Amino acid sequence: MAETPRIDTVRSRTTAVRGRALNQARHHHFVVDAQTGPAEALLPVEVFLAGISACGVHLLERFADEFGIRLQGAEVTISATRLPSAPQRFEKLELAFALAGPSEAEARRLVEAYQGR
């Protein structure tokens, strides 16, 4: 039996401010600015990277529950390096994990489970 795929949809539209997009995901609305535009709200790259780091936090929580590891808190920091001449391409991505609660070995197991995804 085939698995039913999940479809997630985000709609973005222009606003009266050049370089500013109004976005809608389900019933949530949020502004994303172009780096060359107002650059006051989140930038597209920041939204993209937030998706990766938030997914990391959620997966660490899930793996901790699955493995029976006590996880009091988790923080995932992602840094991206891009050249101004090629902003659409990442030269380097770095992820840093800070976990409260598990032992060193347990923390390593959680991060390895994340990396195995």
C-alpha positions as CSV (number, residue, x, y, z in Angstrom):
1,M,0.0,0.0,0.0
2,A,1.5,3.3,-1.1
3,E,2.1,6.0,1.5
4,T,0.1,9.2,1.1
5,P,2.5,12.1,0.7
6,R,2.2,15.2,2.9
7,I,2.0,18.5,1.1
8,D,3.1,21.6,2.9
9,T,2.4,24.9,1.3
10,V,3.6,28.4,1.9
11,R,2.3,31.4,-0.2
12,S,4.4,34.5,-0.6
13,R,3.2,37.8,-2.2
14,T,4.5,41.2,-2.9
15,T,3.6,44.1,-0.7
16,A,3.6,47.9,-1.1
17,V,7.2,47.9,0.1
18,R,9.7,46.9,-2.6
19,G,11.8,44.0,-1.3
20,R,9.3,42.8,1.3
21,A,7.2,39.7,0.9
22,L,4.1,38.7,3.0
23,N,4.1,35.0,3.6
24,Q,1.4,32.6,4.8
25,A,1.9,29.1,6.1
26,R,-1.4,27.6,7.3
27,H,-3.0,30.4,9.3
28,H,0.3,32.1,10.2
29,H,1.5,35.3,8.4
30,F,5.1,36.5,8.5
31,V,7.2,39.0,6.7
32,V,10.4,38.2,4.8
33,D,12.6,41.0,3.5
34,A,15.2,40.9,0.7
35,Q,18.7,41.5,1.7
36,T,18.8,44.3,-0.9
37,G,15.4,45.6,0.3
38,P,14.4,46.9,3.7
39,A,16.3,44.1,5.4
40,E,14.3,44.8,8.6
41,A,12.5,41.5,8.8
42,L,13.9,38.0,8.5
43,L,15.9,37.4,5.3
44,P,15.1,34.4,3.1
45,V,18.4,32.7,4.1
46,E,17.5,33.1,7.8
47,V,14.1,31.5,7.3
48,F,15.8,28.6,5.4
49,L,18.4,28.1,8.1
50,A,15.8,28.4,10.9
51,G,14.0,25.4,9.3
52,I,17.1,23.3,9.5
53,S,18.0,24.3,13.1
54,A,14.3,23.9,14.3
55,C,14.2,20.5,12.6
56,G,17.4,19.6,14.5
57,V,15.8,20.6,17.9
58,H,12.6,18.6,17.2
59,L,14.6,15.5,16.0
60,L,16.8,15.6,19.1
61,E,13.7,15.7,21.3
62,R,12.1,12.8,19.4
63,F,15.3,10.7,19.5
64,A,15.7,11.4,23.3
65,D,12.1,10.2,23.8
66,E,12.8,7.1,21.6
67,F,16.1,6.3,23.4
68,G,14.9,7.1,26.9
69,I,17.4,9.8,27.3
70,R,16.6,12.7,29.7
71,L,16.9,15.9,27.6
72,Q,16.2,19.1,29.6
73,G,17.0,21.4,26.7
74,A,18.6,21.5,23.3
75,E,20.0,24.3,21.1
76,V,21.1,24.0,17.5
77,T,23.0,26.9,16.0
78,I,23.6,26.9,12.2
79,S,26.0,29.3,10.5
80,A,26.2,29.6,6.7
81,T,29.0,31.1,4.7
82,R,28.3,32.6,1.3
83,L,30.2,34.7,-1.1
84,P,28.6,38.0,-2.1
85,S,29.2,37.1,-5.8
86,A,27.3,33.9,-5.4
87,P,24.7,34.4,-2.6
88,Q,22.6,31.4,-3.8
89,R,25.4,29.0,-3.0
90,F,26.7,28.0,0.5
91,E,30.4,27.7,0.8
92,K,30.2,26.2,4.2
93,L,27.5,25.2,6.8
94,E,28.3,24.6,10.4
95,L,26.0,23.1,13.0
96,A,26.7,23.4,16.7
97,F,24.6,21.4,19.3
98,A,24.2,22.3,23.0
99,L,22.3,19.7,25.0
100,A,21.3,19.9,28.7
101,G,20.6,16.8,30.6
102,P,22.2,13.9,28.8
103,S,25.7,12.5,29.5
104,E,28.4,13.0,27.0
105,A,27.8,9.5,25.5
106,E,24.1,10.1,25.4
107,A,24.5,13.5,23.7
108,R,26.8,11.9,21.2
109,R,24.2,9.3,20.4
110,L,21.5,11.9,19.9
111,V,23.7,14.0,17.6
112,E,24.7,10.9,15.6
113,A,21.1,9.9,15.2
114,Y,20.4,13.4,13.8
115,Q,23.4,13.1,11.5
116,G,22.1,9.7,10.3
117,R,18.9,11.3,9.0
